[in-house]
């Protein structure tokens, strides 16, 4: 599966969406399956920076976390000082057998509220 991010550069304070496209083959064809950061009440004003895994050896489980850079959040105004937003993902198969990610809750913002 490929996770594609799109940006709206004309108004960066609004952040970007996080369109997810998928294919059973790395060569395509790809099609839209969901949007992790659609415009609306739960939209995060940031730019998606990726998805990473956390392995829990005790239960032999891998968890997925979506990371987003929060634009203009640093007090200095410098891009290197901006905070990050993390949220855990879960995957639910759709009727075609494609694992579709969805956000399930805040993991942490800049190291605070880190609950794994």
For each residue, the residues with C-beta under 8 A, 3 or more apart:
1: 20 22 23 98 99
2: 20 21 22 23 30
3: 18 20 21 36 48 50 51 101
4: 19 20 21
5: 16 17 18 19 47 48
6: 16 17 18 19
7: 12 16 47
8: 11 12 14 15 16 17
9: 12
10:
11: 8 14
12: 7 8 9 15 47 71 72
13: 45 71 72
14: 8 11 45
15: 8 12 37 43 44 45 46 47 68 71
16: 5 6 7 8 37 46 47 48
17: 5 6 8 35 36 37 38 39 43
18: 3 5 6 35 36 37 48 66 68
19: 4 5 6 32 35
20: 1 2 3 4 32 33 34 35 36 100 101
21: 2 3 4 30 31 32 33
22: 1 2 30 31 33 98 100
23: 1 2 26 27 28 29 30 31
24: 98
25: 28
26: 23
27: 23
28: 23 25
29: 23
30: 2 21 22 23
31: 21 22 23
32: 19 20 21
33: 20 21 22 94 98 100
34: 20 100 101 102
35: 17 18 19 20 38
36: 3 17 18 20 48 66 89 101 102 103
37: 15 16 17 18 43 44 48 68
38: 17 35 43
39: 17 43
40: 43
41:
42: 103
43: 15 17 37 38 39 40
44: 15 37 68 70 85 87
45: 13 14 15 70 71
46: 15 16 68 69 70 71 73 84 85
47: 5 7 12 15 16 68 69 71
48: 3 5 16 18 36 37 66 67 68 69
49: 67 68 69 84
50: 3 66 67
51: 3 64 65 66 67 89 101
52: 64 65 67
53: 62 63 64 65
54: 62 63 64 65 116
55: 61 62 63
56: 59 60 61 62 63 116
57: 60
58:
59: 56
60: 56 57
61: 55 56
62: 53 54 55 56
63: 53 54 55 56 88 116
64: 51 52 53 54 88 89 90 91 101
65: 51 52 53 54 86 87 88 89 107
66: 18 36 48 50 51 86 87 88 89 101 103
67: 48 49 50 51 52 84 85 86
68: 15 18 37 44 46 47 48 49 84 85 86 87
69: 46 47 48 49 82 84
70: 44 45 46 73 82 83 84 85 109
71: 12 13 15 45 46 47 82
72: 12 13 77 82
73: 46 70 82 83
74: 77 78 79 80 81 82 83
75: 81
76: 81
77: 72 74 81
78: 74 81 82
79: 74 82
80: 74
81: 74 75 76 77 78
82: 69 70 71 72 73 74 78 79
83: 70 73 74 109 110
84: 46 49 67 68 69 70 109 110
85: 44 46 67 68 70 106 109
86: 65 66 67 68 106 107 108 109
87: 44 65 66 68 103 104 105 106 107
88: 63 64 65 66 103 104 105 107
89: 36 51 64 65 66 101 102 103 104
90: 64 101 102 104
91: 64 99 100 101 102
92: 99 100 102
93: 97 98 99 100
94: 33 97 98 100
95:
96:
97: 93 94
98: 1 22 24 33 93 94
99: 1 91 92 93
100: 20 22 33 34 91 92 93 94
101: 3 20 34 36 51 64 66 89 90 91
102: 34 36 89 90 91 92
103: 36 42 66 87 88 89
104: 87 88 89 90
105: 87 88
106: 85 86 87 109 113
107: 65 86 87 88 113 114 115 116
108: 86 111 112 113 114 115
109: 70 83 84 85 86 106 112 113
110: 83 84
111: 108 114
112: 108 109
113: 106 107 108 109
114: 107 108 111
115: 107 108
116: 54 56 63 107
